[in-house]
Amino acid sequence: MPFNPPAQRQIRFNAFDMNCVVHQSPGLWRHPEDRARDYNTIGYWTELAQTLERGLFDGLFIADVLGTYDVYGATNVAPLRAGAQVPVNDPMLLVSAMAAVTEHLGFGVTAGTAYEHPYPFARRLATLDHLTNGRVGWNVVTGYLPSAAQNMGHDDQMDHDERYDHADEYLEVIYKLLEGSWEDDAVIADPERGFVDPEKVHPINHNGRYFKVPGIAITEPSPQRTPVIYQAGTSKRGVRFAGENAEAVFISGPSQDVTAASVRKLRDAAEAAGRDRNDIKIFAMQTIITAETDVEALAKFEEYASYADPEGALVLMSGWSGVDLSQFDLDSPVENVQSNAIQSTVETILGATKDDGRKWTVRDLSKWIGVGGFGPVLVGSGETVARRLIQIQQETDVDGFNLAYAITPGTFADIVEFVVPELQKLGAYKTEYAPGTLREKLAGGTNRLPETHRGSRFRFGGDLSTATDRLDSIAAQYAGVS
């Protein structure tokens, strides 16, 4: 039976990495071909970036945390022993070096809204957007590790939904600084009139619940002004936040049904926010183990699995879920838990039912995460994997895949060698990059936020009042109305 994927729908790839030794596959740093130990060298990152650009990846998505995974056992002993996302270095400092050796690859950098003031962060975003000629995206995270909050002087992190309220205002400040403070033609570089026309630079006068920022942005407009907004939360509150702000969302789930449901919720949320359903590019987490043949790929997977670290896997899941899995028997189901961490993790895994009808046990979780982390693993030849990816896209409506690795850069190099050519043969993967900035490559059209995006309302001439002011005004209008 011939296999005929829709030619108009192409699959997109992001590589998923982190500036550390153990990102998603604990224990695999011990594999003789893995180079994760070189994470703290420039050469590792520039070589990886060139490999990904050779494979026409849309971007490299770099995760980050600002605390340790000390939920497991309530100490740092297990995460340090496993190297589970500790030690970890800053992701933003990697981008300039990678941009210098590539021309098209995008860079999604993770940075939290909880502990840094938006004013200096806006400058860093604009700086990277200038230096990469518009190839930067920002993965907005609200934080989930109590250790980060404690080391930043707090007893604990804010409640889950309040973290998103705080993030809403944080983005509002970013939008005002990057979209509304400087007019497009503010920089005149005129020997007689000066470098900047002062009449075209405006204070944002933000006075909100969490932040007070009265002045002007101190950076001139960059190619995208606001970098592409990424987001990864699929809790109810996270989905609403994505619908209003995100241009790309990363999701993960243990089954296609869960993935498809997450996609529907996100597209519904975009529509509810006055945007097109397809304004958000949705990437599902996936690990691919591939080789020349199915048999070779399976042998490779089994070899990788022999290096997995079960305790390291539970360290990661405890941090993601906020549940100390060291307190459970290995064969006990994990259910009826409350969490202030990543609620989508709790909703889709802990307490959920597997495809075979059983509840997830602690042992199941350690095996699931062992190779590839929180996302599913696909094993096969390039042709087998390509056809399966197309099928997943057709059945779930994802736009592409956020690819975790077993070993690095080997997993990514294998995908470039074996999977990309097969997808191209099937008309399901680009054969060259589109021109322009990261936003133009992802969505086409302009390099600026579209008019339907929340951030566009804060452009010069738009509404620069704070969200708090507007909400108070609306409340006053409806005071006494039942």
Secondary structure, 3 states (H helix, E strand, C coil): CCCCCCCCCCCEEEEEEECECECCCCCHHHCCCCCHHHHHCHHHHHHHHHHHHHCCCCEEEEECCCCCCCCHHHCCHHHHHHCECCCECCCHHHHHHHHHCCCCCEEEEEEECCCCCHHHHHHHHHHHHHHCCCCEEEEEECCCCHHHHHHCCCCCCCCHHHHHHHHHHHHHHHHHHHHHCECCCCEEEECCCEEECHHHECCCCEECCCCEECCCCCCCCCCCCCCEEEECCCCHHHHHHHHHHCCEEEECCCCHHHHHHHHHHHHHHHHHCCCCCCCCEEEEEEEEEEECCHHHHHHHHHHHHCCCCHHHHHHHHHHHHCCCHHHCCCCCECCCCCCCCCHHHHHHCCCCECCCCCECEHHHHHHHHHCCCCCCEEEEEHHHHHHHHHHHHHHHCCCEEEEECCCCCHHHHHHHHHHHHHHHHCCCCCCCCCCCCHHHHHHCCCCCCCCCCHHHHHCCCCCCCCHHHHHHHHHHHCCCCC
